[in-house]
């Protein structure tokens, strides 16, 4: 059976993919407001642009557990709500509606039409919807096209017809759009090539004469069938189509965009063609033709015929294209096209989708790098850009014409308002703790071209610092209080020192006040605004009740005893005395404090107390939590009938240092639940549910915060009650705004000793804290993102990076294909014949680098992510060399000095792979790694794709050969060599004398190095061809890795083979062992296999949280960060396996893909449980939750605790 | 005989519906073009794979997509001369 294994892993996503394959715009909530829906990997995400803030916010993200191929928005005539059509790898068409009230997607229709999977003839690659929402067409790359008629029934519900076929065999589709024909029969336009004849013609003439045709498919709504209405040859290089408005708005038809031209075509109109202007610049090749890669059409409100296109070339330049129409006597456009006009608009990053919002914003879903959100300043109507018209260009693509040029310039029409962080593409990733914090950070290299970055990821919430001021002494605590119950803002900040109290008033400025009635000669234990207008100060010798008229009532502690702990709320006060007694007060009707007659004697010394808030409409909070130094927490009743009676006890692992009873939003009950938060001296934080009636404690969740005793404070963040937990660093416990699940996230802030809520006119929801001698006021603006990113710009597409073995520096290799190297660029700029006085160099981050076929630009950068946060040194490679691999190697022959070794290739061609030579460069570290110095380079036959330090020497994979090099004076010296893999070595890992070699195509091979014989001997390989992209050794026998098709796997060497390989003197035996089926003598066993969809680019065994267990962290190309957590016991495996099974049936994936088959996309899933699916349990409706809980024989809370525990134990 | 005819018809139906279904006389050219076309369609259809290749080639995704479909027209070169 596929699912049984001796090893089980739990797969979780830490950060979902950030690459956007497609973005669509629509009014999905049914209101006037426009939203953007994006497809990224298997996730469908709804973003809500906020025009007032100029920001884009994520409202909902749904994992559909399938590959989303295309999405489209449509609206039925007369409705004001857009629906979403999804085509995925499920072989089904899905129509989804967004329900704003419940903030979820709801599926309306799911129609099966073909096999599952992404295949050549299964429709889904292309999707087009009639602008009036009457029909949609889905097409495959070849042959198949299906048309669905969309309508509504008498109940105004959406209906979908059975599919109508419009297949044409041996026809490839390049692009597909719906035509705007107003209310005539819906027409779809496709760009097609028929390869039927060329496949039969051995002379190749038919291939030469192949034509690309623009084909119209008309859906006859009356006859209910589809006809191929019109077909006409277009430019052979065309790849993309755009819809031109029709009906009242314009002439209808399409724009056909090919290399260096944009052509307007329609069945009843003349063709109009305009060239795409080329960039003019000293380093630009004037012969290079551009093509359109993305674009958007926008209709302006009001005037008929007012519409424009923004079309983008591969350089990122946006062009504004307009169509001029003939006018009738009244000056209204007639729909007869006269000319096509084009002019340069602005330059933005190359996008996969562009969305123009009605509110005047442009969303650019970048194909690589951060997504950008721009605001339109103007529409480029009255500027000095030259406009080119179709009058100057022949319609026939083969006729000659003079190319046109423009000068790119900084943006004039668009201004950037937000850059949405995206790690796509993530090229490599490493976990290291360079800052000596409790938890390590994640370092990664992302992006392409000049927009590449080095990013540091840290688990934490962004903190906005408002005030930091030094105080005269070191305070022990701080409070804020308002003066009367009706005040909205705090009036005083009270600071407690060892034997003094300082009161500051909050106003325009913060200054000391003395006439407040507070006792200033003693330290303070608690401050509270009591009743209508009273104030309470608890100090070690008593309680001071300050009335509004400054009258003071003092309650003194009994003789020889002092107050050690206190807790208050607006009607109650409880204090603990040094003798272990608890004294309880309640406010009576006249606003004075009344002591309860009896004192409660506790068994040990009381360390902390907590009263909850008085619930709305009640006179008291019913429970008092008491923490004692015998490591217990007791809940005492405050009910008048049973005052200070014991309700329940909870034993702890250490003495409690802080308690807090708090009502918080809860995802499992749907409403609000009373929690008791407990902080321990050991730095552990616990959260238990406190039953509002019985006072029973249940459902305890534990988390280690840091080595210092934990302190807890109630604060208010973004309108919700949250808990501020302080240990060696500050943490915030809150419920996630999207999922409503409880989150505990560290703050990106120095460690605080005390914190309190703070609210003033300038800062309504802030916090005040003490850090050493400083008073700090801060606020938290965003709760949605719990991974903090910091970026350092790099020059070219990063390929790999390594860390200095001792110092906190990283070394990256970057290379860029088809881009001029700095040396070539400088040479061009020096040449006066070319420059013509035009030598403005535009910033490459926005405009890209000048391109040139066959050229490479490459460099090595030294990055300091900690102090300088920048690139310290950049070493450019010349001679058309590009770096492909790197390693830090300590050479035994050089007294273990560490060197940086970089593998390069000269004149590389990516496909089919070729190069003129390869080199291995050696660099020496200087200044503790801040600088590198070139020593020498060694020529090898091919670019070495993998390098690794191995037993004081260098291990290099050159083509199929595995070699060992030692460092010589002039070059590297080859010591040993063996051909170990069938194709090309792309990765190396080692432990002891075992080497794991990954092949580009044929999975991994384990090789043993026999020192005596100086031989490298492969002894075990794999049965399946895995196009390995990354590997890591989990233990001596086990390798974890990922491949280019998006699989993750764990392979293990059989014990016998492993032992044999390491036997002393077994070299000769191994060398002559019989091959098994033309491979190595043994085979690796598959332990686990999983399809996460994204391509893993890096995988490593690491620990992500303080005190957490080891897990496997993998990073995917599209920006995914995921982990695999090993299960320790069989019991948990059974539990999660059953839960997963139930989830598959109860929460079937939205797009209709079978979850099990999706996770088994290439190879049946083995030994891995999908945690992302299990985590959806918390989002189920209560009845379903209860049903599953019943089946599993557990309570809903218990299941939710297990799900959240497994995540928090290893990750965020 | 009728059975044979029916089998023949069923096969033809399969071949019409599912592109690439082979028959007894499938040539190397037909087989390999079919495999290559399947591969290119798969590269275009899986977004991460298309990104991976686009980054490797230093091109933008849309151009690589167009080039891949272009290659589907004649993926393995000219068909061989037919020998009678």
Interface residues (C-beta under 8 A of the other chain):
Chain A: X19 X21 X41 X67 X69 X118 X119 X120 X121 X124 X125 X140 X141 X142 X143 X169 X172 X173 X174 X193 X195 X198 X199 X200 X201 X202 X203 X204 X207 X210 X239 X240 X291 X293 X294 X314 X350 X352 X367 X368 X424 X425 X427 X448 X797 X816 X817 X818 X819 X910 X911 X1044 X1045 X1046 X1093 X1094 X1095 X1116 X1117 X1118
Chain B: X16 X18 X19 X20 X33 X37 X38 X40 X41 X42 X44 X45 X46 X47 X48 X49 X51 X52 X54 X55 X56 X57 X58 X59 X60 X61 X62 X63 X65 X66 X69 X72 X73 X74 X78 X79 X80 X81 X82
